[in-house]
């Protein structure tokens, strides 16, 4: 490797890092390109570039350059590869998992390197196995809550067309509807098949393998709900690869980037529209939640059902300050800088109940869901709220969540 080229490459790297600090990302890209052209086989350039991209919030670019660095590191030997993988452990853990697996197979690695690699792989696998089990248990709790209410009123999941709003990163609720024989569609405004890098392809595969293994046991739901429905085979239905997840559309028709206030379906398309901990996010900060409710009513068939669990707590600190977001005017709340997953439209149960009725649906069940933990509300609590919320009764304020079950008239 030419020492002069390396010197120039490091100069370009320093200029790139200085530009990153100033937010001059286009100029930094050009300097990184120059450094790579001068020292094309040196993985440290890709590693520094990846770290800079991660700092700038360009996660996909960061993972790509980490991958390029990993390939170059293989050429330079086990030690460089191990050091690279270790550098990914905090900032790009899925990439670290893949890098450690590449390091171990099919070659022999020195014992100390192999030990670290296997430990990380085991810890990562355990973390996302636990994550998958939590997702599936939560999904099963939701299905076990609302499905009996529907079944006792004559609803049959077998062959029913079901829409899940807020399909999420791993759409476990959809999988449970599928094992009950439903034809399932899911929409999620903030997810696409390509945004799966939130977990990463390795984590996705761990989650799906865990979930499908449990589904195969057929013990999450009552046996009579599953009778006559074929088992779900993961590798026939789901593909986790290339930073994306693909589903067999006969199993799950997943529509990413779809706003529930503007659903791409014909009127009267579904027998059931469902969501869990999703509707509190719709219409915030720049829309009207009633638009989503009207769309739910529109796409339901006559006689179709709407079932929703809605989280009513301030998502910024639901345990310690569940009503904090009710202290602001509408304009103040909309203007606040809040992460998307913590934004909420601040509707209480009474307003949701009214919205579904106004959309033409018949209310069947509207009840608080507290899990034994109502929000403590006192006159002092109410005195701190904005005027828009001071007239709500204590029952409406104390519910941390609610179940709304409605039916479209025949």
C-alpha positions as CSV (number, residue, x, y, z in Angstrom):
1,X,0.0,0.0,0.0
2,X,1.5,3.3,-1.1
3,X,2.4,5.4,2.0
4,X,1.7,8.6,0.1
5,X,-1.7,7.4,-0.8
6,X,-2.4,6.5,2.8
7,X,-1.3,9.9,4.0
8,X,-3.6,11.6,1.5
9,X,-6.4,9.2,2.4
10,X,-6.1,10.1,6.1
11,X,-6.1,13.8,5.2
12,X,-9.4,13.3,3.2
13,X,-10.8,11.4,6.2
14,X,-10.0,14.2,8.6
15,X,-11.7,16.7,6.3
16,X,-14.7,14.4,6.0
17,X,-15.1,14.1,9.8
18,X,-14.7,17.9,10.1
19,X,-17.5,18.4,7.6
20,X,-19.8,15.9,9.4
21,X,-19.3,17.9,12.6
22,X,-20.5,21.0,10.6
23,X,-23.5,19.1,9.0
24,X,-22.0,19.3,5.5
25,X,-22.9,15.8,4.5
26,X,-22.6,16.2,0.7
27,X,-19.0,17.5,1.1
28,X,-18.2,14.8,3.6
29,X,-19.4,12.1,1.1
30,X,-17.0,13.5,-1.5
31,X,-14.1,13.4,0.8
32,X,-14.9,9.8,1.9
33,X,-15.1,8.8,-1.8
34,X,-11.6,10.3,-2.3
35,X,-10.2,8.4,0.7
36,X,-11.6,5.1,-0.6
37,X,-10.2,5.7,-4.0
38,X,-6.7,6.3,-2.5
39,X,-6.9,3.3,-0.2
40,X,-9.5,0.9,-1.6
41,X,-8.5,-2.1,0.5
42,X,-8.4,-0.5,3.9
43,X,-11.5,-1.4,6.0
44,X,-10.9,1.5,8.5
45,X,-12.1,4.0,5.9
46,X,-15.5,2.2,5.6
47,X,-15.7,1.8,9.3
48,X,-15.1,5.6,9.9
49,X,-17.6,6.4,7.2
50,X,-20.1,4.0,8.7
51,X,-19.7,5.6,12.2
52,X,-20.2,9.1,10.6
53,X,-23.3,8.0,8.7
54,X,-24.7,6.5,12.0
55,X,-24.0,9.8,13.8
56,X,-25.8,11.6,11.0
57,X,-28.9,9.4,11.4
58,X,-28.3,7.7,8.0
59,X,-28.7,4.1,9.4
60,X,-29.0,2.2,6.1
61,X,-25.9,3.9,4.7
62,X,-24.1,3.1,8.0
63,X,-25.0,-0.6,7.7
64,X,-23.9,-0.7,4.1
65,X,-20.5,0.7,4.9
66,X,-20.1,-1.6,7.9
67,X,-20.8,-4.5,5.5
68,X,-18.1,-3.2,3.1
69,X,-15.7,-2.9,6.0
70,X,-16.5,-6.4,7.1
71,X,-15.7,-7.8,3.6
72,X,-12.3,-6.0,3.6
73,X,-11.6,-7.1,7.1
74,X,-12.0,-10.8,6.2
75,X,-9.1,-10.3,3.8
76,X,-7.0,-8.8,6.5
77,X,-7.5,-11.7,8.9
78,X,-9.5,-12.9,11.9
79,X,-8.2,-10.2,14.3
80,X,-9.3,-7.3,12.1
81,X,-12.6,-9.0,11.5
82,X,-13.2,-9.5,15.2
83,X,-12.3,-5.9,16.0
84,X,-14.7,-4.7,13.3
85,X,-17.5,-6.9,14.7
86,X,-16.8,-5.6,18.2
87,X,-17.1,-2.0,17.0
88,X,-20.6,-2.8,15.6
89,X,-21.9,-4.2,18.9
90,X,-23.5,-1.0,20.1
91,X,-24.3,0.9,17.0
92,X,-25.3,-1.8,14.5
93,X,-26.0,-4.9,16.5
94,X,-27.7,-6.8,13.7
95,X,-24.7,-6.2,11.5
96,X,-22.4,-7.4,14.4
97,X,-24.5,-10.6,14.6
98,X,-24.1,-11.3,10.9
99,X,-20.3,-10.4,11.1
100,X,-19.7,-12.8,14.0
101,X,-21.5,-15.6,12.2
102,X,-19.4,-15.0,9.0
103,X,-16.3,-15.1,11.2
104,X,-17.1,-18.5,12.7
105,X,-18.2,-20.3,9.5
106,X,-16.9,-22.2,7.8
107,X,-13.3,-21.5,9.0
108,X,-11.5,-22.2,12.3
109,X,-11.1,-19.1,14.4
110,X,-8.7,-18.6,17.3
111,X,-10.3,-19.7,20.7
112,X,-10.5,-16.2,22.2
113,X,-12.1,-14.8,19.1
114,X,-14.5,-17.7,18.8
115,X,-15.5,-17.3,22.4
116,X,-16.4,-13.7,22.0
117,X,-18.3,-14.3,18.8
118,X,-20.3,-17.2,20.2
119,X,-21.2,-15.2,23.3
120,X,-22.5,-12.3,21.3
121,X,-24.5,-14.6,19.0
122,X,-26.0,-16.4,22.0
123,X,-26.9,-13.1,23.8
124,X,-28.4,-11.6,20.6
125,X,-30.4,-14.7,19.9
126,X,-31.7,-14.8,23.5
127,X,-32.7,-11.1,23.4
128,X,-34.8,-11.4,20.2
129,X,-36.2,-14.8,21.3
130,X,-37.5,-13.0,24.4
131,X,-38.7,-10.1,22.3
132,X,-40.7,-12.4,20.0
133,X,-42.3,-14.3,22.9
134,X,-43.3,-10.9,24.4
135,X,-44.9,-9.8,21.1
136,X,-46.7,-13.1,20.7
137,X,-48.0,-13.2,24.3
138,X,-49.3,-9.6,23.9
139,X,-51.0,-10.5,20.6
140,X,-52.5,-13.6,22.2
141,X,-53.8,-11.5,25.1
142,X,-55.5,-9.2,22.7
143,X,-57.1,-12.0,20.6
144,X,-58.3,-13.8,23.8
145,X,-59.9,-10.5,24.9
146,X,-61.9,-9.6,21.9
147,X,-62.4,-12.8,19.9
148,X,-64.7,-14.4,22.5
149,X,-66.9,-11.3,22.3
150,X,-67.2,-11.7,18.6
151,X,-67.6,-15.5,18.5
152,X,-70.4,-15.4,21.0
153,X,-72.2,-12.9,18.8
154,X,-71.9,-15.3,15.8
155,X,-68.7,-14.1,14.1
156,X,-66.6,-16.9,12.4
157,X,-62.9,-16.2,11.8
158,X,-62.7,-19.0,9.2
159,X,-62.7,-17.4,5.8
160,X,-63.3,-14.0,7.2
161,X,-61.5,-11.1,5.7
162,X,-59.7,-9.2,8.4
163,X,-57.8,-5.9,8.3
164,X,-55.3,-5.1,11.0
165,X,-54.4,-1.4,11.3
166,X,-50.8,-0.9,12.5
167,X,-49.3,-4.2,11.3
168,X,-46.0,-3.3,13.1
169,X,-42.5,-4.6,12.6
170,X,-43.5,-8.2,13.4
171,X,-47.3,-8.5,12.8
172,X,-48.0,-11.2,15.5
173,X,-51.7,-10.4,15.7
174,X,-52.0,-11.1,12.0
175,X,-50.4,-14.5,12.4
176,X,-52.9,-15.4,15.1
177,X,-55.8,-14.4,12.9
178,X,-54.3,-16.5,10.1
179,X,-54.0,-19.7,12.3
180,X,-57.8,-19.1,13.0
181,X,-58.4,-19.4,9.3
182,X,-58.9,-15.7,8.4
183,X,-57.7,-14.0,5.3
184,X,-55.5,-11.2,6.7
185,X,-54.5,-7.8,5.4
186,X,-52.4,-5.3,7.4
187,X,-51.6,-1.6,6.9
188,X,-49.0,0.5,8.7
189,X,-48.3,4.1,7.9
190,X,-44.8,4.0,9.4
191,X,-43.6,0.6,8.2
192,X,-42.7,-0.8,4.8
193,X,-41.2,-4.1,3.9
194,X,-37.9,-2.2,3.5
195,X,-38.1,-0.4,6.9
196,X,-37.5,-3.7,8.6
197,X,-33.9,-2.6,9.4
198,X,-35.4,-1.3,12.7
199,X,-34.7,-4.8,13.8
200,X,-32.5,-6.1,11.0
201,X,-32.8,-9.3,9.0
202,X,-31.0,-11.5,11.6
203,X,-33.3,-10.3,14.4
204,X,-36.3,-10.7,12.1
205,X,-35.5,-14.3,11.4
206,X,-34.9,-15.0,15.1
207,X,-38.3,-13.5,15.9
208,X,-40.1,-15.3,13.2
209,X,-38.5,-18.7,13.9
210,X,-39.5,-18.3,17.6
211,X,-43.1,-17.2,16.7
212,X,-43.7,-19.9,14.2
213,X,-42.3,-22.6,16.5
214,X,-44.9,-21.6,19.1
215,X,-47.7,-21.3,16.6
216,X,-46.9,-24.9,15.6
217,X,-47.7,-26.1,19.1
218,X,-51.2,-24.7,18.7
219,X,-51.6,-24.1,22.4
220,X,-51.9,-20.3,22.4
221,X,-55.6,-20.2,21.5
222,X,-58.5,-22.6,22.2
223,X,-58.4,-25.8,20.2
224,X,-61.8,-25.3,18.7
225,X,-60.7,-22.0,17.2
226,X,-58.0,-23.8,15.2
227,X,-59.7,-27.0,14.3
228,X,-59.6,-27.7,10.5
229,X,-57.1,-24.9,9.8
230,X,-53.7,-26.1,8.3
231,X,-50.5,-25.3,10.2
232,X,-48.4,-22.4,9.2
233,X,-44.9,-23.2,7.7
234,X,-42.6,-20.2,8.1
235,X,-40.3,-20.8,5.1
236,X,-43.4,-21.2,2.8
237,X,-44.9,-17.9,4.0
238,X,-42.2,-15.5,5.2
239,X,-38.9,-14.5,3.7
240,X,-36.4,-12.5,5.8
241,X,-33.5,-11.3,3.7
242,X,-31.8,-8.3,2.3
243,X,-33.0,-5.9,5.0
244,X,-36.6,-6.6,4.2
245,X,-39.4,-9.1,5.0
246,X,-41.7,-10.5,2.3
247,X,-45.0,-12.4,2.9
248,X,-46.9,-14.8,0.7
249,X,-49.9,-12.5,0.0
250,X,-52.3,-15.5,0.5
251,X,-51.0,-15.6,4.1
252,X,-50.7,-11.8,4.8
253,X,-51.3,-8.9,2.4
254,X,-49.1,-6.3,4.0
255,X,-49.4,-2.7,2.8
256,X,-46.7,-0.5,4.2
257,X,-46.8,3.3,4.1
258,X,-50.6,3.4,4.1
259,X,-52.4,6.0,6.2
260,X,-55.5,4.5,7.9
261,X,-57.3,7.8,7.1
262,X,-57.1,6.9,3.4
263,X,-57.4,3.2,3.0
264,X,-56.8,1.7,-0.5
265,X,-59.7,-0.7,-0.3
266,X,-63.2,-0.8,-1.7
267,X,-66.2,0.0,0.4
268,X,-67.5,-3.1,2.2
269,X,-64.3,-5.1,1.9
270,X,-63.8,-6.5,5.4
271,X,-65.6,-8.6,7.9
272,X,-63.4,-7.3,10.8
273,X,-61.2,-4.2,11.2
274,X,-58.9,-4.5,14.3
275,X,-56.1,-2.7,16.0
276,X,-54.2,-2.8,19.2
277,X,-52.4,0.3,20.7
278,X,-52.5,2.0,17.3
279,X,-55.5,4.4,17.1
280,X,-54.1,6.7,19.8
281,X,-51.5,7.7,17.1
282,X,-53.8,8.4,14.2
283,X,-54.4,12.0,13.2
284,X,-51.5,13.3,15.2
285,X,-50.1,15.8,14.8
286,X,-51.6,17.1,11.5
287,X,-54.9,15.3,11.0
288,X,-58.2,14.3,12.5
289,X,-58.6,10.8,14.2
290,X,-62.3,10.9,13.0
291,X,-61.1,10.5,9.5
292,X,-59.7,7.1,10.4
293,X,-62.8,6.0,12.2
294,X,-64.9,7.0,9.1
295,X,-62.6,4.9,6.9
296,X,-62.9,1.9,9.2
297,X,-66.7,2.2,8.9
298,X,-66.5,2.6,5.1
299,X,-64.4,-0.5,4.5
300,X,-66.5,-2.7,6.7
301,X,-69.1,-5.0,5.2
302,X,-72.7,-4.5,6.4
303,X,-72.8,-6.6,9.6
304,X,-69.0,-6.3,9.9
305,X,-67.2,-5.7,13.2
306,X,-64.7,-3.2,14.5
307,X,-62.5,-4.1,17.5
308,X,-59.9,-1.8,19.0
309,X,-57.7,-1.6,22.1
310,X,-56.6,2.0,22.5
311,X,-53.9,3.2,24.8
312,X,-55.0,6.4,26.5
313,X,-51.7,7.3,28.3
314,X,-49.1,9.8,27.5
315,X,-46.5,7.6,25.7
316,X,-43.6,9.8,26.8
317,X,-43.8,8.5,30.4
318,X,-46.9,6.3,30.7
319,X,-46.0,4.9,34.1
320,X,-45.2,8.1,36.0
321,X,-47.0,10.8,34.0
322,X,-49.9,9.2,32.1
323,X,-51.9,12.5,31.8
324,X,-49.0,14.9,31.3
325,X,-50.0,15.5,27.6
326,X,-53.4,16.8,28.7
327,X,-51.8,19.9,30.2
328,X,-51.3,21.6,26.8
329,X,-53.6,23.3,24.3
330,X,-54.1,21.6,21.0
331,X,-51.8,24.1,19.3
332,X,-49.1,23.6,21.9
333,X,-49.2,19.8,21.6
334,X,-49.1,19.8,17.8
335,X,-46.1,22.2,17.8
336,X,-44.1,20.1,20.4
337,X,-41.2,18.1,19.2
338,X,-42.1,14.6,20.2
339,X,-40.8,11.3,18.6
340,X,-43.4,9.7,16.3
341,X,-43.9,6.6,18.5
342,X,-44.6,8.9,21.5
343,X,-47.1,11.2,19.8
344,X,-50.8,10.7,20.6
345,X,-54.0,12.3,19.6
346,X,-55.1,12.6,23.3
347,X,-58.7,11.4,22.7
348,X,-60.3,9.8,25.8
349,X,-62.7,6.8,25.7
350,X,-65.8,9.0,25.6
351,X,-64.6,10.7,22.4
352,X,-63.7,7.5,20.7
353,X,-67.1,6.0,21.6
354,X,-68.8,9.1,20.1
355,X,-66.6,9.0,16.9
356,X,-67.6,5.4,16.1
357,X,-71.3,6.2,16.7
358,X,-71.0,9.3,14.4
359,X,-69.4,7.1,11.7
360,X,-72.6,5.0,11.7
361,X,-71.5,2.0,13.8
362,X,-73.5,0.4,16.6
363,X,-71.7,0.3,19.9
364,X,-71.6,-3.1,21.4
365,X,-68.9,-2.8,24.0
366,X,-67.1,0.4,25.3
367,X,-65.2,-0.2,28.5
368,X,-62.1,0.9,30.2
369,X,-59.2,-1.6,30.3
370,X,-57.1,-1.0,33.3
371,X,-55.3,-4.3,34.0
372,X,-55.9,-3.5,37.6
373,X,-54.1,-0.2,37.4
374,X,-56.4,2.8,36.9
375,X,-54.8,6.3,36.7
376,X,-55.2,8.0,40.0
377,X,-57.2,11.2,39.5
378,X,-57.9,13.9,42.1
379,X,-59.3,17.4,42.0
380,X,-55.6,18.5,42.2
381,X,-54.9,16.4,39.1
382,X,-57.7,18.0,37.1
383,X,-56.7,21.5,38.2
384,X,-53.4,21.0,36.3
385,X,-55.0,20.1,33.0
386,X,-55.7,22.4,30.1
387,X,-59.2,23.9,29.9
388,X,-60.0,21.5,27.0
389,X,-59.8,18.5,29.4
390,X,-61.0,19.9,32.7
391,X,-64.7,19.0,32.1
392,X,-64.0,15.3,31.6
393,X,-65.3,13.1,34.3
394,X,-62.9,11.2,36.6
395,X,-63.8,7.8,34.9
396,X,-62.8,9.1,31.5
397,X,-59.5,10.4,32.9
398,X,-58.6,7.4,35.0
399,X,-58.7,4.8,32.2
400,X,-55.2,4.0,30.9
401,X,-56.8,2.2,28.0
402,X,-60.2,1.2,26.5
403,X,-61.8,-1.5,24.4
404,X,-64.3,-0.3,21.7
405,X,-66.3,-3.0,19.9
406,X,-68.7,-1.9,17.3
407,X,-70.8,-3.3,14.5
408,X,-71.9,-1.9,11.1
409,X,-75.7,-2.2,10.7
410,X,-77.0,-4.7,8.1
